[in-house]
Amino acid sequence: MRDIDFMGQLLALEYPWRVQQVALVPKDKRLDVSLEHRRGATFSCAECGQPGPIYDHLSARRWRHLDHGEFLTWLHARVPRVSCPEHGVRQVQVPWALSGARFTLPFESHAIDTLLEADVLGASRLLSLSWDEAWHVMERAVARGLQAKKRRVISLLGVDEKSFAKRHRYVTLVCDLKRATVEYIGFDRKKTSLDAYYLSLTKKQLAGIEAMAMDMWDPFIAATVDHVPSGRDKIVFDRYHIMAHMNKAVDQVRRGEHRRLQEEEDNTLAGTKYLWLFAEENVPEIKAEDFEWLRSLHLKTGRAWAIKEALRHLWTYERKGWALRYWKDWYFWATHSRLKPVVKVAKMIQGHLENVLTYFDHRITNATSEGLNSKIQTVKKTLMDTATETTSKRPFSSTAGGLRCIPLAPRKNANYSRAFG
């Protein structure tokens, strides 16, 4: 069997394409396969599928194919363009690769399998690709997944923000709380960041939203009220974010008291920052005795911590009415504590109390979003480490694997909706 016939069968080329020549380059460990179409062949417009006459041919291009042993295989062809009455001159779609891709479909499939088993840097080494090339293969796979993904109604959403770079740069993260999947990532944390997600939904999907857990961030609230039917009643201010505000207040009290004690050469609070941020049941056993002693000193920090811990009990009630009565007692205690950071947080929660108590209607939190945030942080760190390792081995350029390649920095305001579901 001739080499061109053998390669033609391996490639399973569709009419009118055929193998023109096969050239082995031992010095470069490369196998070059030239393709051509038969004379008189007709092609269709890639946009409408209407057949049209060949207008001209593009310059020869090449596509990476599956390796043969140690030899990297490349397909070469001059792609024709057709003259379409409706769309004008259009490049035809070749059967062995996706539009705009420089890898054949079998190679991309193999690359994706490799990426599932290794990180981007490891896969790029196994596939003899650059970091960028391996990353773009994965990007195209995600895009194909998005197109194939069916629209569905998501009843419980988590809306969160994620810092992805210095100087307070953020992305908006929307999660399906039931399935624990990321549904959308939008640039920044403005109202328009969340607007873009809601605008991508149908009326049926918007009406099917039962509740959304989020932080007390006005742009997210405004976007939800504008787009979701009865959106105001469906917002649940996340208890983990509320407790984060309380933890911050406790730390502010500790810092102020620590400064005053140091003026008296008293270092009682030195090195205790993280102890006061623990929930009571999570204090490390090795520190439990020391922490019990600190609490017995009747410090302002100890009072702030006790108020913070008492707030946690709000979400343990079964009924909204009981929770509201508990809140009134707690609020009186907090606002009469004479601890300014605590008073400030208490008044902030009071101003949003209606949607704090909607928890008892829907009982959702952003714990799922926080878990996904943690995974994203791990992925981001891995990508930064691999990008750093890559750039340390070759000069940086506009296409080098640098920080530009980190996926949590969407280009412009790109809608990465349902990218990880």
VOLORO-310927 format. One record per atom (N, C-alpha, C): x, y, z. Coordinates in steps of 0.05 Angstrom, whole numbers, padded with zeros to 5 digits, always signed. Layout:
BEGIN
XYZ
...
END
This chain:
BEGIN
+00017-00024+00000
+00000+00000+00000
+00018+00025+00000
+00011+00044-00018
+00027+00068-00019
+00023+00084+00006
+00044+00101+00013
+00042+00116+00038
+00019+00136+00037
+00013+00148+00013
-00009+00167+00012
-00036+00153+00016
-00039+00129+00006
-00064+00114+00011
-00067+00106+00040
-00044+00098+00052
-00044+00090+00080
-00052+00114+00098
-00039+00137+00092
-00045+00161+00108
-00074+00170+00104
-00083+00167+00079
-00111+00176+00073
-00131+00160+00090
-00125+00133+00093
-00143+00117+00109
-00141+00124+00139
-00117+00130+00148
-00113+00138+00176
-00128+00164+00182
-00127+00182+00164
-00140+00208+00168
-00170+00207+00163
-00180+00186+00149
-00208+00183+00143
-00219+00209+00130
-00205+00218+00110
-00212+00243+00097
-00239+00241+00082
-00254+00263+00083
-00280+00264+00069
-00276+00275+00042
-00293+00266+00023
-00292+00277-00004
-00298+00307-00003
-00284+00324-00017
-00265+00318-00039
-00236+00319-00031
-00230+00317-00005
-00202+00320+00004
-00187+00293+00001
-00161+00295-00005
-00145+00271-00008
-00116+00279-00001
-00100+00258+00005
-00071+00262+00011
-00056+00266-00015
-00041+00287-00016
-00025+00293-00040
+00003+00282-00037
+00015+00285-00013
+00043+00277-00010
+00048+00272+00020
+00066+00253+00025
+00075+00248+00053
+00105+00250+00053
+00116+00267+00071
+00145+00271+00072
+00155+00267+00100
+00174+00250+00104
+00186+00245+00130
+00212+00261+00133
+00215+00276+00155
+00238+00293+00159
+00252+00283+00184
+00270+00262+00182
+00282+00249+00205
+00298+00269+00222
+00311+00288+00209
+00328+00307+00224
+00312+00322+00244
+00288+00331+00237
+00271+00347+00254
+00250+00330+00268
+00251+00303+00264
+00231+00285+00275
+00202+00295+00269
+00197+00300+00243
+00172+00312+00234
+00161+00296+00210
+00135+00293+00210
+00122+00280+00188
+00102+00301+00176
+00107+00308+00151
+00091+00328+00137
+00072+00314+00117
+00046+00320+00120
+00026+00308+00103
+00012+00331+00088
+00015+00331+00062
+00002+00352+00045
-00025+00342+00035
-00045+00359+00038
-00072+00352+00029
-00080+00370+00006
-00098+00360-00011
-00109+00376-00032
-00138+00367-00038
-00153+00384-00051
-00180+00375-00058
-00180+00369-00088
-00199+00352-00096
-00201+00344-00124
-00210+00367-00142
-00201+00366-00167
-00209+00388-00185
-00239+00386-00191
-00250+00409-00193
-00279+00411-00199
-00296+00407-00175
-00284+00405-00151
-00300+00401-00127
-00315+00426-00121
-00338+00422-00108
-00355+00445-00099
-00355+00445-00068
-00356+00469-00058
-00356+00473-00028
-00380+00491-00021
-00386+00490+00005
-00409+00506+00015
-00400+00529+00032
-00416+00549+00034
-00411+00572+00051
-00412+00562+00080
-00392+00570+00096
-00391+00560+00124
-00414+00572+00141
-00426+00594+00132
-00447+00607+00148
-00475+00596+00142
-00481+00593+00116
-00508+00585+00109
-00510+00557+00097
-00487+00546+00090
-00487+00519+00078
-00494+00518+00049
-00497+00542+00036
-00504+00543+00008
-00480+00537-00009
-00481+00519-00029
-00458+00514-00046
-00452+00538-00064
-00426+00542-00069
-00418+00565-00086
-00393+00559-00100
-00386+00573-00120
-00361+00569-00135
-00337+00577-00119
-00314+00564-00125
-00289+00571-00111
-00281+00598-00120
-00275+00616-00101
-00266+00643-00107
-00236+00644-00110
-00222+00633-00090
-00193+00631-00091
-00184+00613-00068
-00158+00611-00064
-00147+00594-00043
-00129+00612-00024
-00130+00606+00002
-00113+00619+00021
-00085+00608+00018
-00065+00622+00030
-00038+00611+00031
-00038+00585+00047
-00018+00568+00042
-00016+00542+00055
-00015+00546+00086
-00031+00530+00099
-00032+00530+00128
-00026+00502+00138
-00020+00499+00164
-00014+00473+00175
-00029+00469+00202
-00035+00443+00207
-00049+00436+00232
-00033+00413+00245
-00030+00415+00271
-00017+00393+00286
-00036+00369+00288
-00026+00346+00282
-00042+00321+00283
-00029+00302+00304
-00041+00280+00308
-00031+00260+00327
-00003+00251+00319
+00015+00249+00339
+00042+00241+00333
+00044+00212+00323
+00064+00206+00307
+00070+00179+00299
+00097+00172+00311
+00096+00157+00333
+00121+00151+00347
+00133+00177+00358
+00158+00181+00352
+00172+00206+00361
+00168+00228+00341
+00154+00223+00319
+00151+00243+00298
+00126+00260+00302
+00130+00286+00303
+00107+00304+00304
+00095+00306+00276
+00068+00302+00275
+00055+00301+00249
+00041+00328+00243
+00045+00338+00219
+00032+00363+00211
+00017+00359+00185
-00008+00369+00184
-00023+00369+00159
-00021+00396+00146
-00017+00396+00120
-00013+00421+00105
-00035+00423+00083
-00047+00446+00079
-00067+00449+00058
-00071+00479+00052
-00080+00484+00027
-00089+00510+00020
-00120+00509+00020
-00131+00524+00038
-00160+00523+00042
-00174+00542+00022
-00194+00532+00007
-00208+00549-00012
-00228+00567+00001
-00235+00588-00014
-00256+00606-00006
-00278+00606-00027
-00303+00607-00019
-00325+00607-00038
-00338+00634-00039
-00351+00639-00062
-00367+00663-00065
-00396+00657-00060
-00406+00668-00037
-00434+00663-00029
-00451+00687-00037
-00474+00682-00050
-00491+00705-00058
-00501+00721-00034
-00504+00708-00011
-00514+00722+00013
-00493+00734+00030
-00471+00719+00034
-00450+00728+00054
-00424+00737+00041
-00422+00736+00015
-00398+00745+00001
-00377+00723+00002
-00352+00730+00001
-00330+00711+00000
-00325+00700+00029
-00326+00674+00031
-00323+00661+00057
-00304+00637+00055
-00288+00633+00076
-00270+00610+00077
-00286+00585+00083
-00280+00563+00070
-00296+00538+00075
-00285+00526+00101
-00302+00509+00113
-00295+00495+00137
-00282+00468+00130
-00257+00464+00139
-00244+00438+00133
-00254+00417+00152
-00256+00392+00144
-00268+00371+00161
-00250+00361+00183
-00225+00367+00183
-00206+00355+00202
-00201+00374+00226
-00211+00399+00226
-00205+00417+00248
-00228+00437+00251
-00230+00449+00274
-00250+00470+00279
-00241+00496+00267
-00260+00513+00262
-00254+00539+00250
-00235+00555+00268
-00213+00564+00256
-00193+00580+00270
-00173+00564+00286
-00177+00538+00288
-00159+00521+00304
-00134+00514+00288
-00112+00509+00301
-00088+00500+00288
-00080+00472+00297
-00100+00458+00307
-00097+00429+00314
-00120+00414+00302
-00115+00389+00295
-00137+00373+00284
-00155+00364+00307
-00179+00356+00300
-00198+00347+00320
-00188+00323+00337
-00176+00302+00324
-00164+00280+00340
-00143+00289+00359
-00126+00309+00350
-00105+00318+00368
-00117+00333+00392
-00137+00350+00387
-00149+00365+00409
-00162+00346+00428
-00175+00325+00418
-00188+00306+00436
-00167+00292+00454
-00144+00285+00442
-00122+00273+00457
-00111+00293+00477
-00108+00318+00469
-00098+00339+00487
-00116+00343+00511
-00142+00343+00506
-00161+00346+00528
-00159+00323+00548
-00156+00299+00538
-00153+00276+00556
-00128+00279+00573
-00107+00290+00561
-00082+00294+00575
-00085+00316+00596
-00099+00337+00589
-00104+00359+00608
-00121+00351+00632
-00138+00331+00628
-00154+00321+00650
-00137+00306+00670
-00114+00296+00661
-00097+00280+00678
-00073+00295+00689
-00068+00319+00679
-00045+00335+00688
-00052+00364+00688
-00034+00380+00700
-00039+00409+00699
-00030+00419+00671
-00034+00445+00667
-00029+00456+00640
+00001+00454+00633
+00018+00459+00652
+00047+00457+00646
+00055+00429+00640
+00046+00410+00656
+00053+00382+00652
+00042+00372+00625
+00017+00379+00619
+00005+00371+00593
+00021+00383+00570
+00028+00408+00573
+00043+00421+00550
+00069+00407+00545
+00082+00397+00566
+00107+00382+00562
+00102+00355+00548
+00082+00341+00557
+00076+00315+00545
+00067+00318+00516
+00054+00340+00509
+00044+00343+00482
+00062+00359+00464
+00085+00368+00475
+00104+00385+00460
+00090+00410+00450
+00076+00423+00469
+00062+00448+00463
+00073+00470+00481
+00068+00495+00474
+00073+00516+00493
+00051+00517+00513
+00056+00531+00535
+00035+00534+00556
+00010+00547+00544
+00013+00567+00528
-00009+00582+00516
-00026+00563+00498
-00012+00547+00482
-00026+00529+00464
-00043+00509+00479
-00031+00498+00501
-00047+00479+00517
-00071+00492+00530
-00067+00517+00539
-00088+00532+00552
-00111+00538+00532
-00104+00545+00508
-00124+00552+00488
-00140+00528+00479
-00127+00504+00479
-00142+00479+00473
-00164+00476+00494
-00156+00480+00519
-00176+00478+00541
-00198+00499+00539
-00191+00523+00531
-00211+00544+00528
-00231+00537+00507
-00222+00526+00484
-00240+00518+00463
-00258+00495+00472
-00248+00477+00488
-00264+00455+00499
-00286+00466+00517
-00280+00486+00533
-00300+00498+00550
-00321+00512+00533
-00313+00526+00512
-00332+00540+00494
-00351+00520+00481
-00340+00497+00473
-00358+00477+00460
-00377+00466+00481
-00368+00463+00506
-00385+00453+00527
-00408+00473+00533
-00402+00499+00531
-00422+00519+00536
-00444+00518+00515
-00435+00514+00490
-00455+00513+00468
-00473+00489+00470
-00462+00467+00480
-00477+00442+00482
-00494+00441+00507
-00489+00459+00526
-00503+00457+00552
-00532+00467+00549
-00550+00452+00559
-00578+00459+00558
-00585+00480+00578
-00604+00497+00570
-00614+00517+00589
-00631+00503+00610
-00629+00511+00635
-00646+00500+00656
-00652+00521+00676
-00673+00517+00691
-00681+00535+00712
-00665+00529+00737
-00652+00549+00749
-00636+00545+00773
-00651+00559+00795
-00661+00544+00815
-00678+00556+00835
-00663+00570+00857
-00639+00561+00865
-00624+00572+00887
-00596+00581+00877
-00591+00607+00879
-00566+00618+00869
-00549+00629+00892
-00523+00628+00888
-00505+00642+00906
-00489+00663+00890
-00489+00688+00899
-00475+00709+00886
-00453+00719+00904
-00428+00718+00894
-00405+00725+00910
-00385+00740+00893
-00366+00752+00906
-00344+00766+00892
-00318+00752+00898
-00300+00754+00880
-00274+00740+00883
-00252+00759+00874
-00233+00765+00892
-00210+00781+00885
-00191+00764+00869
-00182+00774+00846
-00164+00758+00829
-00138+00771+00823
-00134+00795+00833
-00108+00809+00829
-00105+00831+00849
-00083+00844+00849
-00078+00865+00868
-00094+00890+00860
-00093+00910+00877
-00107+00935+00873
-00138+00932+00871
-00148+00913+00887
-00177+00909+00890
-00191+00904+00864
-00180+00885+00848
-00194+00877+00823
-00210+00852+00829
-00235+00852+00820
-00253+00831+00828
-00267+00818+00803
-00278+00794+00808
-00297+00783+00789
-00322+00776+00805
-00345+00775+00791
-00370+00768+00803
-00375+00738+00797
-00382+00723+00817
-00385+00694+00814
-00414+00687+00821
-00427+00673+00803
-00454+00663+00808
-00454+00632+00807
-00465+00620+00829
-00464+00591+00831
-00492+00579+00834
-00495+00555+00825
-00519+00539+00830
-00514+00525+00857
-00529+00533+00877
-00524+00523+00904
-00532+00493+00907
-00551+00484+00891
-00559+00456+00892
-00538+00438+00880
-00528+00445+00856
-00509+00428+00842
-00480+00435+00847
-00476+00456+00862
-00448+00465+00868
-00432+00469+00843
-00443+00484+00824
-00429+00490+00799
-00427+00520+00795
-00406+00529+00783
-00403+00557+00775
-00419+00562+00750
-00438+00581+00750
-00455+00586+00727
-00446+00611+00711
-00432+00628+00724
-00425+00653+00710
-00401+00667+00725
-00383+00678+00709
-00362+00695+00720
-00362+00721+00704
-00365+00743+00717
-00366+00769+00704
-00344+00787+00715
-00333+00804+00698
-00312+00822+00706
-00322+00843+00726
-00307+00849+00747
-00313+00869+00767
-00336+00861+00785
-00345+00878+00802
-00367+00872+00820
-00387+00895+00820
-00391+00906+00796
-00411+00928+00793
-00438+00916+00787
-00458+00934+00786
-00485+00926+00780
-00486+00913+00752
-00471+00925+00733
-00471+00914+00706
-00458+00886+00705
-00441+00880+00725
-00428+00853+00725
-00449+00832+00730
-00469+00837+00747
-00490+00817+00752
-00513+00821+00733
-00517+00845+00723
-00537+00850+00702
-00533+00831+00678
-00508+00828+00671
-00502+00812+00647
-00511+00783+00650
-00509+00772+00674
-00519+00745+00679
-00549+00744+00677
-00563+00762+00690
-00592+00761+00690
-00602+00765+00661
-00589+00782+00646
-00598+00788+00618
-00594+00763+00600
-00577+00745+00608
-00572+00720+00592
-00594+00699+00598
-00611+00704+00617
-00632+00685+00625
-00658+00691+00611
-00674+00670+00607
-00701+00674+00595
-00720+00683+00617
-00744+00691+00610
-00764+00699+00630
-00771+00676+00648
-00772+00652+00636
-00778+00628+00652
-00756+00623+00672
-00731+00626+00664
-00709+00621+00683
-00709+00642+00705
-00715+00667+00698
-00716+00688+00719
-00738+00683+00739
-00761+00675+00728
-00784+00670+00746
-00779+00645+00763
-00762+00627+00754
-00757+00602+00769
-00737+00606+00792
-00725+00629+00794
-00706+00634+00816
-00722+00638+00842
-00717+00621+00861
-00732+00622+00887
-00717+00639+00908
-00691+00638+00908
-00675+00653+00927
-00647+00656+00919
-00633+00677+00929
-00605+00682+00922
-00591+00690+00948
-00570+00676+00954
-00553+00684+00977
-00531+00702+00967
-00528+00725+00981
-00507+00744+00973
-00499+00762+00997
-00478+00777+00992
-00469+00796+01012
-00486+00821+01011
-00484+00838+01031
-00499+00863+01031
-00485+00884+01014
-00483+00878+00988
-00469+00895+00969
-00490+00908+00951
-00493+00934+00952
-00515+00948+00939
-00517+00943+00909
-00495+00942+00894
-00497+00936+00865
-00510+00909+00859
-00504+00889+00875
-00516+00863+00871
-00546+00863+00878
-00552+00878+00899
-00581+00881+00907
-00596+00894+00885
-00585+00916+00874
-00599+00932+00854
-00604+00915+00829
-00584+00900+00820
-00586+00883+00796
-00608+00862+00800
-00609+00850+00824
-00629+00830+00829
-00657+00841+00830
-00660+00864+00842
-00687+00876+00844
-00696+00884+00816
-00678+00893+00799
-00685+00902+00772
-00694+00879+00754
-00682+00856+00757
-00686+00834+00737
-00703+00811+00747
-00702+00804+00772
-00715+00780+00782
-00743+00787+00793
-00764+00775+00784
-00791+00780+00794
-00792+00777+00825
-00802+00797+00839
-00803+00797+00868
-00775+00792+00880
-00755+00803+00867
-00727+00799+00874
-00721+00807+00902
-00733+00828+00912
-00727+00838+00939
-00733+00817+00960
-00755+00802+00956
-00763+00782+00976
-00747+00756+00974
-00731+00754+00952
-00716+00729+00948
-00687+00731+00956
-00678+00755+00964
-00650+00759+00972
-00646+00749+01001
-00626+00733+01004
-00618+00724+01031
-00590+00733+01036
-00587+00752+01056
-00560+00761+01062
-00545+00739+01077
-00523+00732+01066
-00508+00708+01075
-00497+00711+01103
-00502+00691+01119
-00493+00693+01147
-00463+00693+01150
-00449+00679+01131
-00420+00678+01133
-00408+00706+01128
-00420+00720+01110
-00411+00748+01105
-00417+00765+01129
-00440+00762+01141
-00447+00777+01165
-00428+00772+01187
-00421+00746+01192
-00402+00739+01213
-00374+00750+01206
-00368+00752+01181
-00342+00763+01173
-00341+00793+01181
-00363+00807+01178
-00364+00835+01188
-00360+00836+01218
-00372+00818+01232
-00369+00817+01261
-00341+00810+01269
-00328+00792+01256
-00301+00785+01261
-00282+00809+01257
-00288+00824+01236
-00272+00848+01231
-00276+00868+01254
-00300+00871+01264
-00306+00889+01286
-00290+00880+01311
-00290+00854+01317
-00276+00844+01340
-00246+00851+01337
-00235+00847+01313
-00207+00853+01309
-00200+00882+01312
-00219+00900+01304
-00215+00928+01307
-00214+00936+01337
-00232+00923+01352
-00232+00928+01382
-00206+00918+01394
-00197+00895+01385
-00172+00884+01395
-00148+00902+01389
-00147+00912+01365
-00124+00929+01357
-00124+00954+01374
-00147+00967+01378
-00148+00991+01394
-00141+00986+01423
-00151+00964+01434
-00145+00958+01462
-00115+00950+01465
-00104+00936+01445
-00076+00928+01446
-00058+00952+01447
-00065+00972+01431
-00049+00997+01431
-00049+01010+01458
-00073+01012+01470
-00075+01025+01496
-00060+01009+01518
-00061+00983+01517
-00047+00966+01536
-00017+00969+01533
-00008+00971+01508
+00021+00973+01503
+00032+00999+01514
+00016+01020+01514
+00024+01045+01526
+00030+01042+01556
+00017+01022+01568
+00022+01016+01596
+00041+00993+01600
+00055+00986+01577
+00075+00964+01577
+00062+00937+01584
+00037+00934+01575
+00022+00909+01579
+00018+00895+01552
+00030+00872+01549
+00028+00857+01523
+00009+00834+01524
-00012+00836+01540
-00031+00814+01544
-00042+00805+01517
-00048+00824+01499
-00062+00817+01474
-00042+00812+01451
-00016+00813+01457
+00003+00808+01435
+00001+00779+01425
-00001+00776+01398
-00002+00750+01386
-00028+00735+01389
-00049+00749+01396
-00075+00736+01401
-00095+00741+01378
-00087+00754+01357
-00106+00763+01336
-00124+00740+01327
-00113+00718+01320
-00128+00696+01307
-00145+00681+01328
-00137+00681+01353
-00153+00668+01373
-00181+00680+01375
-00183+00706+01373
-00209+00719+01375
-00226+00715+01351
-00214+00706+01329
-00230+00701+01305
-00243+00673+01304
-00234+00656+01322
-00245+00629+01323
-00273+00629+01335
-00290+00611+01324
-00315+00605+01339
-00307+00589+01364
-00324+00590+01384
-00318+00578+01410
-00310+00549+01407
-00325+00533+01391
-00319+00505+01389
-00295+00499+01372
-00284+00519+01358
-00262+00514+01340
-00235+00524+01351
-00235+00534+01375
-00209+00542+01387
-00191+00518+01389
-00166+00520+01379
-00148+00497+01380
-00144+00487+01409
-00144+00462+01413
-00141+00450+01440
-00116+00460+01454
-00095+00463+01439
-00070+00472+01451
-00071+00500+01462
-00091+00516+01451
-00094+00544+01460
-00118+00548+01478
-00133+00527+01483
-00159+00530+01497
-00155+00542+01525
-00135+00532+01540
-00131+00542+01567
-00123+00571+01567
-00104+00579+01549
-00096+00607+01547
-00120+00625+01540
-00136+00615+01521
-00159+00631+01513
-00179+00635+01535
-00183+00614+01551
-00202+00616+01574
-00192+00636+01594
-00166+00637+01597
-00154+00657+01615
-00158+00685+01605
-00154+00689+01578
-00158+00715+01566
-00187+00725+01570
-00205+00707+01566
-00234+00714+01568
-00241+00722+01597
-00227+00711+01616
-00233+00717+01644
-00223+00745+01653
-00207+00758+01636
-00196+00784+01643
-00214+00807+01640
-00238+00803+01629
-00258+00824+01625
-00248+00846+01607
-00234+00838+01586
-00224+00858+01567
-00247+00866+01548
-00244+00889+01536
-00263+00898+01516
-00264+00878+01492
-00241+00868+01486
-00240+00848+01464
-00256+00824+01471
-00255+00816+01496
-00270+00793+01505
-00300+00798+01503
-00309+00822+01509
-00337+00829+01507
-00345+00829+01477
-00328+00840+01460
-00334+00840+01431
-00337+00812+01421
-00319+00794+01429
-00319+00766+01421
-00345+00753+01430
-00353+00758+01455
-00377+00746+01466
-00402+00755+01450
-00403+00780+01443
-00425+00791+01427
-00426+00778+01399
-00402+00775+01388
-00400+00761+01362
-00409+00732+01363
-00401+00718+01384
-00410+00690+01387
-00440+00688+01391
-00451+00707+01406
-00480+00706+01411
-00496+00710+01385
-00485+00727+01367
-00499+00731+01341
-00502+00705+01325
-00483+00687+01328
-00484+00662+01313
-00509+00646+01320
-00520+00649+01343
-00544+00634+01351
-00569+00643+01337
-00568+00666+01324
-00591+00676+01310
-00601+00656+01289
-00583+00643+01276
-00590+00625+01254
-00597+00597+01263
-00598+00593+01289
-00605+00566+01299
-00635+00563+01305
-00650+00585+01303
-00678+00584+01309
-00694+00571+01286
-00716+00559+01293
-00733+00545+01273
-00753+00564+01260
-00761+00585+01275
-00781+00603+01264
-00771+00632+01264
-00781+00646+01244
-00772+00674+01240
-00780+00691+01264
-00804+00687+01275
-00813+00703+01298
-00795+00700+01322
-00786+00676+01328
-00768+00671+01350
-00741+00685+01345
-00732+00682+01320
-00706+00694+01313
-00708+00725+01315
-00731+00736+01308
-00734+00765+01310
-00733+00775+01339
-00745+00760+01357
-00744+00767+01386
-00716+00765+01396
-00701+00744+01387
-00673+00741+01396
-00657+00765+01385
-00662+00772+01360
-00647+00794+01348
-00651+00820+01364
-00674+00826+01373
-00679+00851+01388
-00663+00851+01413
-00661+00829+01427
-00645+00828+01452
-00616+00831+01445
-00607+00817+01424
-00578+00819+01417
-00572+00847+01408
-00589+00860+01392
-00584+00887+01382
-00582+00907+01404
-00598+00904+01425
-00597+00922+01448
-00570+00919+01461
-00561+00894+01465
-00535+00889+01478
-00513+00900+01461
-00513+00895+01435
-00491+00905+01418
-00489+00935+01417
-00512+00948+01414
-00512+00977+01411
-00507+00992+01437
-00510+00978+01459
-00504+00990+01485
-00477+00980+01497
-00461+00968+01479
-00435+00957+01489
-00413+00978+01491
-00418+01002+01479
-00398+01023+01478
-00372+01014+01463
-00375+00995+01446
-00354+00986+01428
-00361+00995+01400
-00348+01017+01391
-00357+01030+01366
-00357+01011+01342
-00337+00994+01337
-00338+00977+01314
-00362+00957+01316
-00368+00947+01339
-00390+00929+01343
-00417+00943+01338
-00419+00968+01349
-00444+00983+01345
-00448+00989+01315
-00427+00995+01301
-00429+01001+01272
-00439+00977+01257
-00429+00953+01262
-00437+00929+01248
-00466+00922+01255
-00473+00925+01281
-00501+00919+01290
-00521+00937+01275
-00514+00963+01272
-00533+00981+01258
-00534+00974+01228
-00511+00966+01217
-00511+00958+01189
-00530+00934+01184
-00528+00914+01202
-00545+00891+01199
-00575+00899+01203
-00580+00916+01222
-00607+00925+01227
-00619+00938+01202
-00602+00953+01188
-00611+00966+01164
-00619+00947+01141
-00609+00922+01143
-00614+00902+01123
-00629+00878+01135
-00642+00882+01159
-00652+00860+01174
-00673+00843+01159
-00689+00857+01142
-00710+00843+01128
-00699+00820+01111
-00677+00825+01098
-00665+00804+01081
-00645+00787+01096
-00639+00793+01121
-00625+00775+01138
-00644+00753+01147
-00668+00761+01154
-00688+00742+01164
-00701+00726+01142
-00697+00733+01116
-00708+00715+01095
-00694+00688+01095
-00672+00686+01110
-00659+00660+01114
-00679+00639+01124
-00698+00648+01141
-00716+00629+01153
-00738+00621+01133
-00740+00634+01110
-00758+00626+01089
-00745+00607+01070
-00719+00610+01065
-00705+00594+01045
-00682+00577+01056
-00670+00585+01078
-00649+00570+01092
-00626+00563+01073
-00615+00583+01060
-00592+00579+01043
-00569+00598+01052
-00545+00590+01046
-00522+00606+01052
-00503+00605+01028
-00482+00620+01029
-00463+00620+01007
-00439+00601+01013
-00444+00582+01030
-00422+00563+01036
-00412+00549+01011
-00431+00542+00993
-00423+00529+00968
-00405+00548+00951
-00413+00573+00950
-00397+00593+00935
-00369+00596+00947
-00368+00596+00974
-00343+00599+00987
-00325+00575+00982
-00338+00551+00981
-00322+00527+00975
-00311+00528+00947
-00327+00537+00928
-00318+00540+00900
-00297+00561+00898
-00300+00583+00914
-00280+00604+00915
-00253+00593+00923
-00254+00575+00943
-00229+00563+00953
-00216+00546+00931
-00233+00531+00916
-00222+00515+00894
-00210+00533+00872
-00224+00555+00866
-00214+00573+00846
-00188+00585+00854
-00185+00592+00881
-00160+00603+00891
-00137+00583+00887
-00143+00557+00892
-00123+00536+00888
-00115+00534+00859
-00135+00535+00841
-00129+00534+00812
-00113+00558+00804
-00121+00581+00814
-00107+00606+00807
-00077+00605+00816
-00073+00595+00840
-00045+00593+00850
-00029+00573+00833
-00042+00551+00825
-00028+00531+00809
-00021+00543+00782
-00040+00558+00770
-00035+00571+00744
-00013+00592+00746
-00013+00607+00768
+00008+00628+00771
+00035+00615+00774
+00036+00592+00789
+00061+00578+00793
+00071+00567+00767
+00053+00554+00751
+00062+00543+00726
+00069+00564+00706
+00054+00587+00706
+00061+00609+00688
+00088+00621+00695
+00093+00623+00721
+00119+00634+00730
+00141+00615+00722
+00137+00589+00725
+00157+00570+00717
+00162+00571+00688
+00140+00574+00672
+00143+00575+00643
+00159+00599+00634
+00151+00623+00645
+00165+00647+00636
+00193+00649+00646
+00199+00634+00668
+00227+00635+00677
+00246+00619+00659
+00234+00603+00641
+00250+00586+00623
+00251+00597+00595
+00236+00618+00589
+00237+00630+00562
+00229+00659+00564
+00239+00676+00546
+00233+00704+00547
+00203+00710+00546
+00195+00730+00560
+00167+00738+00559
+00160+00753+00534
+00138+00747+00522
+00129+00761+00498
+00098+00763+00500
+00086+00775+00480
+00057+00779+00480
+00042+00752+00480
+00056+00731+00472
+00043+00705+00472
+00055+00686+00492
+00072+00696+00509
+00085+00679+00529
+00065+00672+00552
+00071+00651+00566
+00053+00643+00588
+00058+00659+00613
+00047+00683+00614
+00051+00700+00637
+00024+00704+00651
+00023+00724+00668
-00001+00730+00684
-00025+00735+00666
-00019+00744+00641
-00041+00749+00622
-00058+00724+00618
-00047+00700+00623
-00061+00675+00617
-00078+00666+00640
-00078+00679+00663
-00094+00670+00685
-00123+00673+00678
-00139+00652+00681
-00167+00652+00670
-00186+00669+00685
-00179+00677+00710
-00198+00694+00725
-00195+00723+00719
-00183+00730+00697
-00181+00757+00687
-00195+00759+00660
-00222+00758+00660
-00236+00757+00634
-00230+00781+00616
-00228+00776+00591
-00222+00798+00572
-00246+00816+00570
-00242+00842+00574
-00262+00862+00575
-00284+00853+00594
-00309+00851+00585
-00330+00843+00604
-00343+00817+00594
-00325+00798+00586
-00335+00774+00574
-00353+00758+00592
-00374+00747+00582
-00393+00731+00597
-00384+00702+00597
-00373+00693+00619
-00364+00666+00621
-00386+00649+00633
-00411+00654+00625
-00434+00642+00638
-00433+00612+00635
-00440+00599+00657
-00443+00569+00659
-00417+00555+00650
-00394+00567+00656
-00370+00557+00644
-00360+00531+00658
-00369+00526+00682
-00357+00504+00697
-00378+00484+00706
-00402+00485+00694
-00424+00469+00704
-00421+00440+00696
END
